[in-house]
Amino acid sequence: MDATQSNGSLVCVGIGMTLGSHIGPLARSYIEQADVVFAGVSDGVVELWLKQMNADVRSLQPYYREGKSRMQTYHQMVDAMLTEVRAGRQVCAALYGHPGVFAWAPHKAIAVARSEGYRAHMEPGISAEDCLYADLGIDPGTYGCLHFEASQLMLYQRRIDPTAYLVLWQVGLAGDQSLARFSTGAAYRQVLVDVLARDYPLDHEAIIYRTTTLPIQQPRIERMTLRELPHADIGMADTVVLPPARAMQPDPEIHARLAALDRAVAAKAVAE
């Protein structure tokens, strides 16, 4: 390994969802000390805020284009970051939320950098999922939560448990197989509803949720029936949550086995 290679590094940090409110001191430190910062944010105000911490902030947004495969975009992002790492620079990718959630490029960039002998790691951040729990008052430990990317749920034979919360991500892109669109539409969401109707009644509640990215905003929390979902205004940043539709059912066999174990443990304690 030469001196340039030993100096290059990559860290992918999460800046949280809401401007200035969620960033941690470690993420801020990496941004401030980096030679170059790649900004994975879609709001110009957030990008300006990052530029107050580092003079060399480069937006990743121009790589996106309607009709262009997102996989091509992601590979270009990885190439851009690795070019600077290979030049011996300390590179920081600052991304919305948690940098490893619904983010192919950071994972790939870290893997490639490590395979080439560079130091590379990820620092977590407050994600949209974290905000969802807080804003909707959901404790995932109460009934459990299932999380699916909407198109994946549609295209593959996944199993839904309607006794838990169901969280569907990227519903605005539901059914897209091209990886080149920024939205689909009502007809595609109707297919999603048809899939969900296998396990939920059409009058079951569906919650459209969007977290805030600016402190002056309020989260979107819009409640409707599953039947109404296809015609709702749903963008890329919106998530759909279905509350439990049925009560959890006890498993008598497992209850009996655990009761027997409890009796055995109690008997052993008495004997000792």
TAQUI-V417661 format. One record per residue. N is the residue number from 1. RES is the residue in three letters. SS is DSSP state (H for helix, E for strand, L for the rest). PSI is psi in whole degrees, -180 to 180 (none if undefined). D_FIRST is the distance of its C-alpha to the first C-alpha in Angstrom with 2 decimals. Layout:
n->N res->RES ss->SS psi->PSI d_first->D_FIRST
n->N res->RES ss->SS psi->PSI d_first->D_FIRST
This chain:
n->1 res->MET ss->L psi->127 d_first->0.00
n->2 res->ASP ss->L psi->176 d_first->3.81
n->3 res->ALA ss->H psi->-38 d_first->6.77
n->4 res->THR ss->H psi->-45 d_first->8.21
n->5 res->GLN ss->H psi->-39 d_first->6.09
n->6 res->SER ss->H psi->-25 d_first->6.45
n->7 res->ASN ss->H psi->-30 d_first->10.00
n->8 res->GLY ss->L psi->143 d_first->11.08
n->9 res->SER ss->E psi->164 d_first->13.32
n->10 res->LEU ss->E psi->132 d_first->16.47
n->11 res->VAL ss->E psi->133 d_first->19.68
n->12 res->CYS ss->E psi->119 d_first->22.85
n->13 res->VAL ss->E psi->153 d_first->25.98
n->14 res->GLY ss->E psi->132 d_first->29.64
n->15 res->ILE ss->L psi->8 d_first->32.17
n->16 res->GLY ss->E psi->-174 d_first->35.13
n->17 res->MET ss->L psi->-41 d_first->37.99
n->18 res->THR ss->L psi->129 d_first->40.30
n->19 res->LEU ss->L psi->120 d_first->39.31
n->20 res->GLY ss->L psi->-19 d_first->38.57
n->21 res->SER ss->L psi->-29 d_first->40.16
n->22 res->HIS ss->L psi->-12 d_first->37.42
n->23 res->ILE ss->L psi->138 d_first->34.18
n->24 res->GLY ss->L psi->164 d_first->32.92
n->25 res->PRO ss->H psi->-33 d_first->31.69
n->26 res->LEU ss->H psi->-43 d_first->28.12
n->27 res->ALA ss->H psi->-43 d_first->27.88
n->28 res->ARG ss->H psi->-41 d_first->29.50
n->29 res->SER ss->H psi->-43 d_first->27.08
n->30 res->TYR ss->H psi->-41 d_first->24.02
n->31 res->ILE ss->H psi->-46 d_first->25.93
n->32 res->GLU ss->H psi->-35 d_first->26.94
n->33 res->GLN ss->H psi->-7 d_first->23.58
n->34 res->ALA ss->L psi->153 d_first->21.53
n->35 res->ASP ss->L psi->-35 d_first->20.65
n->36 res->VAL ss->E psi->140 d_first->22.09
n->37 res->VAL ss->E psi->127 d_first->24.29
n->38 res->PHE ss->E psi->124 d_first->25.22
n->39 res->ALA ss->E psi->115 d_first->28.76
n->40 res->GLY ss->E psi->66 d_first->30.01
n->41 res->VAL ss->L psi->152 d_first->33.63
n->42 res->SER ss->L psi->0 d_first->36.77
n->43 res->ASP ss->L psi->126 d_first->38.88
n->44 res->GLY ss->H psi->-31 d_first->38.77
n->45 res->VAL ss->H psi->-41 d_first->40.00
n->46 res->VAL ss->H psi->-39 d_first->37.06
n->47 res->GLU ss->H psi->-41 d_first->34.68
n->48 res->LEU ss->H psi->-38 d_first->36.56
n->49 res->TRP ss->H psi->-41 d_first->36.25
n->50 res->LEU ss->H psi->-36 d_first->32.45
n->51 res->LYS ss->H psi->-18 d_first->32.56
n->52 res->GLN ss->L psi->-19 d_first->34.38
n->53 res->MET ss->L psi->-22 d_first->31.29
n->54 res->ASN ss->L psi->136 d_first->28.68
n->55 res->ALA ss->L psi->-22 d_first->29.34
n->56 res->ASP ss->L psi->82 d_first->26.86
n->57 res->VAL ss->E psi->125 d_first->28.05
n->58 res->ARG ss->E psi->123 d_first->27.82
n->59 res->SER ss->E psi->140 d_first->30.14
n->60 res->LEU ss->L psi->-9 d_first->29.22
n->61 res->GLN ss->H psi->-36 d_first->32.94
n->62 res->PRO ss->H psi->-16 d_first->33.32
n->63 res->TYR ss->H psi->-22 d_first->31.40
n->64 res->TYR ss->L psi->143 d_first->34.41
n->65 res->ARG ss->L psi->136 d_first->37.42
n->66 res->GLU ss->L psi->131 d_first->40.57
n->67 res->GLY ss->L psi->-8 d_first->40.59
n->68 res->LYS ss->L psi->135 d_first->36.83
n->69 res->SER ss->L psi->132 d_first->35.09
n->70 res->ARG ss->H psi->-29 d_first->33.32
n->71 res->MET ss->H psi->-37 d_first->30.61
n->72 res->GLN ss->H psi->-42 d_first->29.91
n->73 res->THR ss->H psi->-46 d_first->29.87
n->74 res->TYR ss->H psi->-41 d_first->27.46
n->75 res->HIS ss->H psi->-37 d_first->24.97
n->76 res->GLN ss->H psi->-37 d_first->25.26
n->77 res->MET ss->H psi->-45 d_first->24.62
n->78 res->VAL ss->H psi->-46 d_first->21.40
n->79 res->ASP ss->H psi->-41 d_first->20.30
n->80 res->ALA ss->H psi->-45 d_first->21.34
n->81 res->MET ss->H psi->-44 d_first->19.38
n->82 res->LEU ss->H psi->-30 d_first->16.12
n->83 res->THR ss->H psi->-43 d_first->16.55
n->84 res->GLU ss->H psi->-37 d_first->16.53
n->85 res->VAL ss->H psi->-45 d_first->13.62
n->86 res->ARG ss->H psi->-22 d_first->11.46
n->87 res->ALA ss->L psi->4 d_first->13.09
n->88 res->GLY ss->L psi->15 d_first->11.68
n->89 res->ARG ss->L psi->155 d_first->15.04
n->90 res->GLN ss->E psi->110 d_first->16.47
n->91 res->VAL ss->E psi->136 d_first->18.42
n->92 res->CYS ss->E psi->129 d_first->21.52
n->93 res->ALA ss->E psi->118 d_first->23.75
n->94 res->ALA ss->E psi->116 d_first->27.25
n->95 res->LEU ss->E psi->152 d_first->29.56
n->96 res->TYR ss->L psi->146 d_first->33.16
n->97 res->GLY ss->E psi->-135 d_first->34.04
n->98 res->HIS ss->L psi->128 d_first->31.48
n->99 res->PRO ss->L psi->-9 d_first->28.28
n->100 res->GLY ss->L psi->8 d_first->28.22
n->101 res->VAL ss->L psi->120 d_first->31.89
n->102 res->PHE ss->L psi->50 d_first->32.84
n->103 res->ALA ss->L psi->93 d_first->29.49
n->104 res->TRP ss->H psi->-43 d_first->27.53
n->105 res->ALA ss->H psi->-46 d_first->24.97
n->106 res->PRO ss->H psi->-43 d_first->23.43
n->107 res->HIS ss->H psi->-44 d_first->23.04
n->108 res->LYS ss->H psi->-43 d_first->21.50
n->109 res->ALA ss->H psi->-42 d_first->19.10
n->110 res->ILE ss->H psi->-44 d_first->17.88
n->111 res->ALA ss->H psi->-44 d_first->17.61
n->112 res->VAL ss->H psi->-44 d_first->15.62
n->113 res->ALA ss->H psi->-45 d_first->13.20
n->114 res->ARG ss->H psi->-39 d_first->12.73
n->115 res->SER ss->H psi->-23 d_first->12.51
n->116 res->GLU ss->L psi->5 d_first->9.49
n->117 res->GLY ss->L psi->11 d_first->7.74
n->118 res->TYR ss->L psi->155 d_first->9.41
n->119 res->ARG ss->E psi->128 d_first->12.22
n->120 res->ALA ss->E psi->135 d_first->15.46
n->121 res->HIS ss->E psi->176 d_first->19.01
n->122 res->MET ss->E psi->139 d_first->22.67
n->123 res->GLU ss->E psi->128 d_first->25.50
n->124 res->PRO ss->L psi->165 d_first->29.00
n->125 res->GLY ss->L psi->172 d_first->31.94
n->126 res->ILE ss->L psi->122 d_first->35.68
n->127 res->SER ss->L psi->173 d_first->36.29
n->128 res->ALA ss->H psi->-31 d_first->39.38
n->129 res->GLU ss->H psi->-44 d_first->40.20
n->130 res->ASP ss->H psi->-44 d_first->40.43
n->131 res->CYS ss->H psi->-38 d_first->42.70
n->132 res->LEU ss->H psi->-46 d_first->44.78
n->133 res->TYR ss->H psi->-42 d_first->45.63
n->134 res->ALA ss->H psi->-46 d_first->46.73
n->135 res->ASP ss->H psi->-34 d_first->48.70
n->136 res->LEU ss->H psi->-4 d_first->50.45
n->137 res->GLY ss->L psi->39 d_first->51.06
n->138 res->ILE ss->L psi->129 d_first->49.47
n->139 res->ASP ss->L psi->111 d_first->48.40
n->140 res->PRO ss->H psi->-15 d_first->46.33
n->141 res->GLY ss->H psi->-10 d_first->47.52
n->142 res->THR ss->H psi->-55 d_first->51.17
n->143 res->TYR ss->H psi->-8 d_first->51.25
n->144 res->GLY ss->L psi->160 d_first->47.60
n->145 res->CYS ss->E psi->136 d_first->45.75
n->146 res->LEU ss->E psi->133 d_first->44.58
n->147 res->HIS ss->E psi->129 d_first->42.07
n->148 res->PHE ss->E psi->144 d_first->41.76
n->149 res->GLU ss->E psi->131 d_first->40.50
n->150 res->ALA ss->H psi->-46 d_first->43.83
n->151 res->SER ss->H psi->-37 d_first->43.04
n->152 res->GLN ss->H psi->-40 d_first->41.43
n->153 res->LEU ss->H psi->-36 d_first->44.61
n->154 res->MET ss->H psi->-39 d_first->46.67
n->155 res->LEU ss->H psi->-18 d_first->44.80
n->156 res->TYR ss->L psi->159 d_first->44.28
n->157 res->GLN ss->L psi->81 d_first->46.69
n->158 res->ARG ss->L psi->156 d_first->45.61
n->159 res->ARG ss->L psi->128 d_first->47.88
n->160 res->ILE ss->L psi->139 d_first->49.35
n->161 res->ASP ss->L psi->101 d_first->50.94
n->162 res->PRO ss->L psi->3 d_first->53.59
n->163 res->THR ss->L psi->-6 d_first->54.13
n->164 res->ALA ss->L psi->168 d_first->50.83
n->165 res->TYR ss->E psi->140 d_first->49.67
n->166 res->LEU ss->E psi->122 d_first->48.11
n->167 res->VAL ss->E psi->120 d_first->45.51
n->168 res->LEU ss->E psi->123 d_first->44.77
n->169 res->TRP ss->E psi->150 d_first->41.90
n->170 res->GLN ss->L psi->45 d_first->41.79
n->171 res->VAL ss->H psi->-28 d_first->45.47
n->172 res->GLY ss->H psi->-20 d_first->45.68
n->173 res->LEU ss->H psi->15 d_first->43.60
n->174 res->ALA ss->L psi->127 d_first->45.50
n->175 res->GLY ss->L psi->-1 d_first->45.73
n->176 res->ASP ss->L psi->121 d_first->43.30
n->177 res->GLN ss->L psi->-3 d_first->41.69
n->178 res->SER ss->L psi->-24 d_first->40.49
n->179 res->LEU ss->L psi->25 d_first->37.70
n->180 res->ALA ss->L psi->7 d_first->38.93
n->181 res->ARG ss->L psi->156 d_first->41.68
n->182 res->PHE ss->L psi->-5 d_first->41.89
n->183 res->SER ss->L psi->159 d_first->45.12
n->184 res->THR ss->L psi->-108 d_first->47.49
n->185 res->GLY ss->L psi->-172 d_first->51.05
n->186 res->ALA ss->H psi->-41 d_first->54.14
n->187 res->ALA ss->H psi->-38 d_first->54.52
n->188 res->TYR ss->H psi->-40 d_first->51.02
n->189 res->ARG ss->H psi->-27 d_first->51.61
n->190 res->GLN ss->H psi->-38 d_first->54.90
n->191 res->VAL ss->H psi->-41 d_first->53.04
n->192 res->LEU ss->H psi->-44 d_first->50.97
n->193 res->VAL ss->H psi->-39 d_first->54.26
n->194 res->ASP ss->H psi->-38 d_first->55.72
n->195 res->VAL ss->H psi->-45 d_first->52.85
n->196 res->LEU ss->H psi->-30 d_first->53.33
n->197 res->ALA ss->L psi->-11 d_first->57.10
n->198 res->ARG ss->L psi->-25 d_first->56.66
n->199 res->ASP ss->L psi->-13 d_first->56.06
n->200 res->TYR ss->L psi->143 d_first->57.52
n->201 res->PRO ss->L psi->152 d_first->60.92
n->202 res->LEU ss->L psi->-19 d_first->60.88
n->203 res->ASP ss->L psi->10 d_first->62.42
n->204 res->HIS ss->L psi->149 d_first->59.55
n->205 res->GLU ss->E psi->138 d_first->57.81
n->206 res->ALA ss->E psi->134 d_first->54.59
n->207 res->ILE ss->E psi->122 d_first->52.81
n->208 res->ILE ss->E psi->125 d_first->50.75
n->209 res->TYR ss->E psi->138 d_first->48.24
n->210 res->ARG ss->E psi->126 d_first->45.96
n->211 res->THR ss->L psi->170 d_first->44.29
n->212 res->THR ss->L psi->147 d_first->44.34
n->213 res->THR ss->L psi->-13 d_first->41.59
n->214 res->LEU ss->L psi->143 d_first->43.71
n->215 res->PRO ss->L psi->-23 d_first->45.71
n->216 res->ILE ss->L psi->-7 d_first->48.93
n->217 res->GLN ss->L psi->164 d_first->48.81
n->218 res->GLN ss->L psi->146 d_first->50.35
n->219 res->PRO ss->L psi->149 d_first->48.85
n->220 res->ARG ss->E psi->122 d_first->50.50
n->221 res->ILE ss->E psi->98 d_first->52.46
n->222 res->GLU ss->E psi->122 d_first->54.87
n->223 res->ARG ss->E psi->138 d_first->56.85
n->224 res->MET ss->E psi->179 d_first->58.55
n->225 res->THR ss->E psi->160 d_first->59.49
n->226 res->LEU ss->H psi->-36 d_first->57.28
n->227 res->ARG ss->H psi->-33 d_first->59.84
n->228 res->GLU ss->H psi->-11 d_first->59.21
n->229 res->LEU ss->H psi->-41 d_first->55.43
n->230 res->PRO ss->H psi->-32 d_first->55.20
n->231 res->HIS ss->H psi->7 d_first->56.99
n->232 res->ALA ss->L psi->158 d_first->55.16
n->233 res->ASP ss->L psi->106 d_first->52.92
n->234 res->ILE ss->L psi->123 d_first->49.42
n->235 res->GLY ss->L psi->-176 d_first->46.21
n->236 res->MET ss->L psi->-29 d_first->42.51
n->237 res->ALA ss->L psi->-2 d_first->42.29
n->238 res->ASP ss->L psi->143 d_first->45.25
n->239 res->THR ss->E psi->147 d_first->45.20
n->240 res->VAL ss->E psi->132 d_first->48.22
n->241 res->VAL ss->E psi->130 d_first->49.29
n->242 res->LEU ss->E psi->118 d_first->52.05
n->243 res->PRO ss->L psi->166 d_first->53.61
n->244 res->PRO ss->L psi->141 d_first->54.71
n->245 res->ALA ss->L psi->-17 d_first->57.62
n->246 res->ARG ss->L psi->159 d_first->58.87
n->247 res->ALA ss->L psi->150 d_first->59.12
n->248 res->MET ss->L psi->140 d_first->56.91
n->249 res->GLN ss->L psi->126 d_first->58.83
n->250 res->PRO ss->L psi->153 d_first->58.90
n->251 res->ASP ss->L psi->100 d_first->58.00
n->252 res->PRO ss->H psi->-37 d_first->60.97
n->253 res->GLU ss->H psi->-45 d_first->59.40
n->254 res->ILE ss->H psi->-38 d_first->56.35
n->255 res->HIS ss->H psi->-45 d_first->58.68
n->256 res->ALA ss->H psi->-41 d_first->60.79
n->257 res->ARG ss->H psi->-43 d_first->57.90
n->258 res->LEU ss->H psi->-37 d_first->56.57
n->259 res->ALA ss->H psi->-40 d_first->60.14
n->260 res->ALA ss->H psi->-41 d_first->60.54
n->261 res->LEU ss->H psi->-40 d_first->57.32
n->262 res->ASP ss->H psi->-42 d_first->58.61
n->263 res->ARG ss->H psi->-40 d_first->61.89
n->264 res->ALA ss->H psi->-41 d_first->60.20
n->265 res->VAL ss->H psi->-42 d_first->58.03
n->266 res->ALA ss->H psi->-43 d_first->61.18
n->267 res->ALA ss->H psi->-39 d_first->63.22
n->268 res->LYS ss->H psi->-37 d_first->60.59
n->269 res->ALA ss->H psi->-39 d_first->60.53
n->270 res->VAL ss->H psi->-40 d_first->64.33
n->271 res->ALA ss->H psi->-31 d_first->64.38
n->272 res->GLU ss->L psi->none d_first->62.00
